[in-house]
Amino acid sequence: MLGAIEAGGTKFVCAVGDESGKILERFQVSTTVPEETIPWVIEFFKKYPIQAIGIGSFGPIDVNRESPTYGMITTTPKTAWRDFLFVDTFKEAFSVPVGFNTDVNAAALGESVLGAAKGLDSCLYITVGTGIGAGAIVQGELLQGWSHPEMGHILVRRHPNDEYKGKCPYHADCLEGLAAGPAIEERWGAQGIHLVERSEVWEMEGYYIAQALMQYILVLSPKKIILGGGVMNQKQVFTSIYKFLPELLNDYITLPKLSNYIVSPGLGDNAGITGSLLLAHRALLEAGLEK
């Protein structure tokens, strides 16, 4: 039995299940401060004989196992969570192996093993919601260097009709600053769900995401691109992306049929929690404890 935590900026989704993605029970608690949220999570898992825990967390986090701060949340805008010892907290509470990565890397893992990219050795998972983040599978492994990818903060060209200053507190008009949910709301004066009929909103959104995808494709050449998150529930964004991406690439490379190549998550809203179960299973295997 495995434990999984999808730690988001708004809520923690927790589950117990197995490496096939089967979920036995799920629990959800608001992300407030560690002193309030974490005890609820620990109490949930104490009801089960879990053998390992997988954590997919909002970031930035330290995923470098050689680092003295491995397993910590680091420079997050959620100041109460800065320097929180995520891995150590759960190792102390349960004395089991703990797998740890970003929430988007966990989702990429879930989609690659059990979702829209099943059977492929590479894919890119991008979430477009309160923020923008991405995780990548390259040659069957999660992409990681000295840290994890932060693809939401690349620079993009401005849409000719966009005078919005940008929302990112670090870079103002990076991709996240121009195309995440809060940027849409601040620019247009309403949440995306109230802008469904405004075609100019989704054309601009697709313009920015298509630019990002062009860069990711040219660098990583993923075999499948999966777009999740609340903003991507507006399916007209896909239509806009399919329009702008070929124009940007300008026949430099040939892509598969875009409606089959750039898709919604095969696991729906369960991509992250399923990937976290898989992180737990990997931790169990690495520790040589699987029975």
Secondary structure, DSSP 8 states (H G I E B T S, - for coil): -EEEEEE-SSEEEEEEE-TT--EEEEEEEE---HHHHHHHHHHHHTTS--SEEEEEE-SSB---TTSTTTTBB-S-SSGGGTT-BHHHHHHHHH-S-EEEEEHHHHHHHHHHHHSTTTT-S-EEEEEESSSEEEEEEETTEE--SSS---GGG-B----TT------BTTTBSBHHHHHSHHHHHHHHTS-GGG-TT-HHHHHHHHHHHHHHHHHHHHHH--S-EEEESGGGGSTHHHHHHHHHHHHHHTTSS----HHHHEE--TTGGGHHHHHHHHHHHHHHHHTT---
